[in-house]
Amino acid sequence: MLLEPLSGAPSYPLHTAVDALGVNDRVAQETGVTNLGFLCDL
């Protein structure tokens, strides 16, 4: 699963890289799922 922060979408809950990586870390800790990633379009 990939998560991508979207700073230009006010109703989207992930605005920064820190937000997305925090979700990845929390999911990994609470479920043991490790196939998570961070998508960054530059």
C-alpha distance matrix in Angstrom:
0.0 3.8 6.7 10.1 13.4 16.2 19.6 21.5 20.3 22.3 20.8 17.1 16.5 14.7 17.5 17.3 15.3 16.6 15.2 11.6 12.1 14.0 11.3 9.2 12.5 13.6 10.8 11.4 15.1 15.5 13.5 13.5 9.8 9.4 6.5 4.9 6.1 8.5 9.6 13.4 15.7 19.2
3.8 0.0 3.8 6.6 10.1 12.9 16.3 18.4 17.5 19.8 18.8 15.1 14.7 12.3 14.6 14.2 12.1 14.1 13.0 9.2 10.2 12.7 10.6 8.8 12.4 14.0 12.1 12.9 16.4 17.2 16.0 15.9 12.5 11.3 8.8 5.9 4.6 5.3 5.9 9.6 12.0 15.5
6.7 3.8 0.0 3.8 6.7 9.7 13.0 15.2 14.3 16.3 15.5 11.7 11.1 8.5 10.9 10.7 9.3 11.2 9.6 6.0 8.1 10.4 8.4 7.8 11.5 12.7 11.6 13.2 16.2 16.9 16.4 16.9 14.0 13.2 11.4 7.9 6.4 5.1 5.8 8.7 11.3 14.6
10.1 6.6 3.8 0.0 3.8 6.4 9.7 11.9 11.7 14.1 14.0 10.3 10.4 7.4 8.6 8.6 7.8 10.6 9.4 6.5 9.2 11.8 10.7 10.7 14.0 15.4 14.9 16.5 19.3 20.2 20.0 20.5 17.7 16.6 14.8 11.3 8.8 6.1 4.8 6.3 8.3 11.5
13.4 10.1 6.7 3.8 0.0 3.8 6.4 9.2 9.2 11.1 11.7 8.3 8.2 4.8 4.9 5.3 6.0 8.7 7.3 6.0 9.3 11.2 10.8 11.8 14.7 15.8 16.1 18.0 20.2 21.0 21.6 22.3 19.9 19.0 17.7 14.0 11.7 8.6 7.8 7.7 9.5 11.8
16.2 12.9 9.7 6.4 3.8 0.0 3.8 5.6 5.8 8.5 9.7 7.0 8.4 6.2 5.0 7.1 9.1 11.7 10.1 9.6 13.0 14.6 14.1 15.5 18.3 19.1 19.4 21.5 23.7 24.3 24.8 25.8 23.3 22.6 21.1 17.4 15.1 12.0 10.3 9.6 9.9 11.9
19.6 16.3 13.0 9.7 6.4 3.8 0.0 3.8 5.7 7.3 9.8 8.2 9.3 7.5 4.4 6.6 9.6 11.8 10.7 11.4 14.5 15.7 15.9 17.7 20.0 20.8 21.6 23.8 25.6 26.3 27.2 28.3 26.1 25.3 24.1 20.4 18.0 14.6 13.2 11.7 11.9 12.8
21.5 18.4 15.2 11.9 9.2 5.6 3.8 0.0 3.8 6.2 9.2 8.6 11.0 10.2 7.8 10.4 13.3 15.6 14.2 14.7 18.0 19.1 18.9 20.8 23.4 23.9 24.4 26.8 28.7 29.1 29.9 31.1 28.7 28.1 26.6 23.0 20.6 17.4 15.5 13.9 13.2 14.1
20.3 17.5 14.3 11.7 9.2 5.8 5.7 3.8 0.0 3.8 5.7 5.5 8.6 9.0 7.8 11.3 14.2 16.1 13.8 14.2 17.8 18.5 17.7 19.8 22.6 22.6 22.8 25.6 27.5 27.4 28.0 29.7 27.3 27.2 25.7 22.2 20.3 17.5 15.9 15.2 14.9 16.6
22.3 19.8 16.3 14.1 11.1 8.5 7.3 6.2 3.8 0.0 3.8 5.6 7.8 9.3 8.1 11.8 15.2 16.3 13.8 15.0 18.6 18.5 17.9 20.6 22.9 22.5 23.1 26.1 27.6 27.3 28.3 30.3 28.3 28.4 27.5 23.8 22.3 19.6 18.5 18.0 18.1 19.6
20.8 18.8 15.5 14.0 11.7 9.7 9.8 9.2 5.7 3.8 0.0 3.8 6.3 9.0 9.5 13.3 16.3 17.1 13.9 14.8 18.4 18.1 16.7 19.6 22.1 21.1 21.4 24.7 26.1 25.3 26.2 28.4 26.5 27.1 26.2 22.7 21.7 19.5 18.8 19.0 19.4 21.5
17.1 15.1 11.7 10.3 8.3 7.0 8.2 8.6 5.5 5.6 3.8 0.0 3.8 5.8 7.1 10.7 13.2 14.2 11.0 11.3 15.0 15.0 13.5 16.1 18.8 18.2 18.2 21.3 23.0 22.5 23.2 25.2 23.1 23.5 22.4 18.9 17.9 15.7 15.1 15.6 16.4 18.8
16.5 14.7 11.1 10.4 8.2 8.4 9.3 11.0 8.6 7.8 6.3 3.8 0.0 3.8 6.3 9.3 11.6 11.7 8.1 9.1 12.6 11.9 10.5 13.6 15.8 15.0 15.5 18.7 20.0 19.5 20.7 22.7 21.0 21.5 21.0 17.5 16.8 14.8 15.1 15.8 17.4 19.7
14.7 12.3 8.5 7.4 4.8 6.2 7.5 10.2 9.0 9.3 9.0 5.8 3.8 0.0 3.8 5.9 7.8 8.5 5.3 5.9 9.5 9.6 8.9 11.4 13.8 13.8 14.5 17.1 18.7 19.0 20.0 21.5 19.7 19.5 18.9 15.2 13.9 11.5 11.8 12.3 14.3 16.5
17.5 14.6 10.9 8.6 4.9 5.0 4.4 7.8 7.8 8.1 9.5 7.1 6.3 3.8 0.0 3.8 7.1 8.4 6.5 7.8 11.0 11.6 11.9 14.1 16.1 16.6 17.8 20.0 21.5 22.2 23.4 24.6 22.8 22.2 21.5 17.7 15.8 12.7 12.6 11.9 13.3 14.8
17.3 14.2 10.7 8.6 5.3 7.1 6.6 10.4 11.3 11.8 13.3 10.7 9.3 5.9 3.8 0.0 3.8 5.3 5.2 6.6 8.8 9.9 11.2 12.8 14.4 15.7 17.2 18.8 20.3 21.5 22.9 23.5 21.9 20.8 20.3 16.6 14.3 11.0 11.4 10.3 12.4 13.4
15.3 12.1 9.3 7.8 6.0 9.1 9.6 13.3 14.2 15.2 16.3 13.2 11.6 7.8 7.1 3.8 0.0 3.8 5.4 5.2 6.1 8.4 10.0 10.6 12.1 14.1 15.5 16.5 18.2 20.0 21.1 21.2 19.5 17.9 17.5 13.8 11.3 8.0 9.1 8.3 11.3 12.4
16.6 14.1 11.2 10.6 8.7 11.7 11.8 15.6 16.1 16.3 17.1 14.2 11.7 8.5 8.4 5.3 3.8 0.0 3.8 5.6 5.2 5.9 8.7 9.8 10.3 12.0 14.2 15.2 16.2 18.0 19.7 20.0 18.9 17.6 18.0 14.5 12.7 10.2 12.2 11.9 15.1 16.1
15.2 13.0 9.6 9.4 7.3 10.1 10.7 14.2 13.8 13.8 13.9 11.0 8.1 5.3 6.5 5.2 5.4 3.8 0.0 3.8 5.6 5.2 6.5 8.9 10.0 10.7 12.5 14.4 15.5 16.5 18.2 19.2 17.9 17.3 17.6 13.9 12.7 10.5 12.3 12.7 15.6 17.2
11.6 9.2 6.0 6.5 6.0 9.6 11.4 14.7 14.2 15.0 14.8 11.3 9.1 5.9 7.8 6.6 5.2 5.6 3.8 0.0 3.8 5.4 5.2 6.4 8.7 10.0 10.8 12.5 14.4 15.5 16.5 17.1 15.3 14.4 14.2 10.4 9.0 7.0 9.0 10.2 13.4 15.7
12.1 10.2 8.1 9.2 9.3 13.0 14.5 18.0 17.8 18.6 18.4 15.0 12.6 9.5 11.0 8.8 6.1 5.2 5.6 3.8 0.0 3.8 5.4 4.9 6.1 8.5 9.9 10.5 12.2 14.2 15.3 15.2 13.9 12.5 12.9 9.4 8.2 6.9 10.0 11.3 14.9 16.8
14.0 12.7 10.4 11.8 11.2 14.6 15.7 19.1 18.5 18.5 18.1 15.0 11.9 9.6 11.6 9.9 8.4 5.9 5.2 5.4 3.8 0.0 3.8 5.4 5.1 6.1 8.6 9.9 10.5 12.1 14.0 14.6 14.0 13.4 14.6 11.4 11.2 10.4 13.5 14.8 18.3 20.1
11.3 10.6 8.4 10.7 10.8 14.1 15.9 18.9 17.7 17.9 16.7 13.5 10.5 8.9 11.9 11.2 10.0 8.7 6.5 5.2 5.4 3.8 0.0 3.8 5.4 5.1 6.1 8.5 9.9 10.5 11.8 13.0 11.9 12.0 12.8 9.6 10.2 10.0 12.8 14.9 18.2 20.7
9.2 8.8 7.8 10.7 11.8 15.5 17.7 20.8 19.8 20.6 19.6 16.1 13.6 11.4 14.1 12.8 10.6 9.8 8.9 6.4 4.9 5.4 3.8 0.0 3.8 5.5 5.3 6.2 8.7 10.1 10.6 10.8 9.2 8.5 9.3 6.2 7.1 8.0 11.4 13.9 17.5 20.0
12.5 12.4 11.5 14.0 14.7 18.3 20.0 23.4 22.6 22.9 22.1 18.8 15.8 13.8 16.1 14.4 12.1 10.3 10.0 8.7 6.1 5.1 5.4 3.8 0.0 3.8 5.6 5.2 6.1 8.6 10.1 9.9 9.6 9.0 11.1 8.8 9.9 10.9 14.5 16.6 20.3 22.5
13.6 14.0 12.7 15.4 15.8 19.1 20.8 23.9 22.6 22.5 21.1 18.2 15.0 13.8 16.6 15.7 14.1 12.0 10.7 10.0 8.5 6.1 5.1 5.5 3.8 0.0 3.8 5.4 5.1 6.0 8.3 9.5 9.9 10.6 12.8 10.7 12.5 13.5 16.8 19.1 22.6 25.0
10.8 12.1 11.6 14.9 16.1 19.4 21.6 24.4 22.8 23.1 21.4 18.2 15.5 14.5 17.8 17.2 15.5 14.2 12.5 10.8 9.9 8.6 6.1 5.3 5.6 3.8 0.0 3.8 5.5 5.3 5.7 7.3 6.7 8.3 10.2 8.6 11.2 12.9 16.1 19.0 22.3 25.1
11.4 12.9 13.2 16.5 18.0 21.5 23.8 26.8 25.6 26.1 24.7 21.3 18.7 17.1 20.0 18.8 16.5 15.2 14.4 12.5 10.5 9.9 8.5 6.2 5.2 5.4 3.8 0.0 3.8 5.7 5.5 4.8 4.9 5.6 8.5 7.9 10.7 13.1 16.6 19.5 23.0 25.6
15.1 16.4 16.2 19.3 20.2 23.7 25.6 28.7 27.5 27.6 26.1 23.0 20.0 18.7 21.5 20.3 18.2 16.2 15.5 14.4 12.2 10.5 9.9 8.7 6.1 5.1 5.5 3.8 0.0 3.8 5.8 5.7 7.8 8.9 12.2 11.6 14.2 16.1 19.8 22.3 26.0 28.3
15.5 17.2 16.9 20.2 21.0 24.3 26.3 29.1 27.4 27.3 25.3 22.5 19.5 19.0 22.2 21.5 20.0 18.0 16.5 15.5 14.2 12.1 10.5 10.1 8.6 6.0 5.3 5.7 3.8 0.0 3.8 6.1 8.2 10.6 13.5 13.0 15.9 17.9 21.2 24.0 27.5 30.1
13.5 16.0 16.4 20.0 21.6 24.8 27.2 29.9 28.0 28.3 26.2 23.2 20.7 20.0 23.4 22.9 21.1 19.7 18.2 16.5 15.3 14.0 11.8 10.6 10.1 8.3 5.7 5.5 5.8 3.8 0.0 3.8 5.4 8.7 11.2 11.5 15.0 17.6 20.7 23.9 27.1 30.0
13.5 15.9 16.9 20.5 22.3 25.8 28.3 31.1 29.7 30.3 28.4 25.2 22.7 21.5 24.6 23.5 21.2 20.0 19.2 17.1 15.2 14.6 13.0 10.8 9.9 9.5 7.3 4.8 5.7 6.1 3.8 0.0 3.8 6.2 9.4 10.5 14.0 17.0 20.3 23.4 26.8 29.5
9.8 12.5 14.0 17.7 19.9 23.3 26.1 28.7 27.3 28.3 26.5 23.1 21.0 19.7 22.8 21.9 19.5 18.9 17.9 15.3 13.9 14.0 11.9 9.2 9.6 9.9 6.7 4.9 7.8 8.2 5.4 3.8 0.0 3.8 6.0 7.3 11.0 14.3 17.3 20.6 23.8 26.7
9.4 11.3 13.2 16.6 19.0 22.6 25.3 28.1 27.2 28.4 27.1 23.5 21.5 19.5 22.2 20.8 17.9 17.6 17.3 14.4 12.5 13.4 12.0 8.5 9.0 10.6 8.3 5.6 8.9 10.6 8.7 6.2 3.8 0.0 3.8 5.5 8.7 12.1 15.3 18.5 21.8 24.4
6.5 8.8 11.4 14.8 17.7 21.1 24.1 26.6 25.7 27.5 26.2 22.4 21.0 18.9 21.5 20.3 17.5 18.0 17.6 14.2 12.9 14.6 12.8 9.3 11.1 12.8 10.2 8.5 12.2 13.5 11.2 9.4 6.0 3.8 0.0 3.8 6.8 10.5 13.0 16.5 19.4 22.3
4.9 5.9 7.9 11.3 14.0 17.4 20.4 23.0 22.2 23.8 22.7 18.9 17.5 15.2 17.7 16.6 13.8 14.5 13.9 10.4 9.4 11.4 9.6 6.2 8.8 10.7 8.6 7.9 11.6 13.0 11.5 10.5 7.3 5.5 3.8 0.0 3.8 7.2 10.0 13.4 16.6 19.5
6.1 4.6 6.4 8.8 11.7 15.1 18.0 20.6 20.3 22.3 21.7 17.9 16.8 13.9 15.8 14.3 11.3 12.7 12.7 9.0 8.2 11.2 10.2 7.1 9.9 12.5 11.2 10.7 14.2 15.9 15.0 14.0 11.0 8.7 6.8 3.8 0.0 3.8 6.6 9.8 13.1 15.8
8.5 5.3 5.1 6.1 8.6 12.0 14.6 17.4 17.5 19.6 19.5 15.7 14.8 11.5 12.7 11.0 8.0 10.2 10.5 7.0 6.9 10.4 10.0 8.0 10.9 13.5 12.9 13.1 16.1 17.9 17.6 17.0 14.3 12.1 10.5 7.2 3.8 0.0 3.8 6.5 10.0 12.6
9.6 5.9 5.8 4.8 7.8 10.3 13.2 15.5 15.9 18.5 18.8 15.1 15.1 11.8 12.6 11.4 9.1 12.2 12.3 9.0 10.0 13.5 12.8 11.4 14.5 16.8 16.1 16.6 19.8 21.2 20.7 20.3 17.3 15.3 13.0 10.0 6.6 3.8 0.0 3.8 6.6 9.7
13.4 9.6 8.7 6.3 7.7 9.6 11.7 13.9 15.2 18.0 19.0 15.6 15.8 12.3 11.9 10.3 8.3 11.9 12.7 10.2 11.3 14.8 14.9 13.9 16.6 19.1 19.0 19.5 22.3 24.0 23.9 23.4 20.6 18.5 16.5 13.4 9.8 6.5 3.8 0.0 3.8 6.2
15.7 12.0 11.3 8.3 9.5 9.9 11.9 13.2 14.9 18.1 19.4 16.4 17.4 14.3 13.3 12.4 11.3 15.1 15.6 13.4 14.9 18.3 18.2 17.5 20.3 22.6 22.3 23.0 26.0 27.5 27.1 26.8 23.8 21.8 19.4 16.6 13.1 10.0 6.6 3.8 0.0 3.8
19.2 15.5 14.6 11.5 11.8 11.9 12.8 14.1 16.6 19.6 21.5 18.8 19.7 16.5 14.8 13.4 12.4 16.1 17.2 15.7 16.8 20.1 20.7 20.0 22.5 25.0 25.1 25.6 28.3 30.1 30.0 29.5 26.7 24.4 22.3 19.5 15.8 12.6 9.7 6.2 3.8 0.0
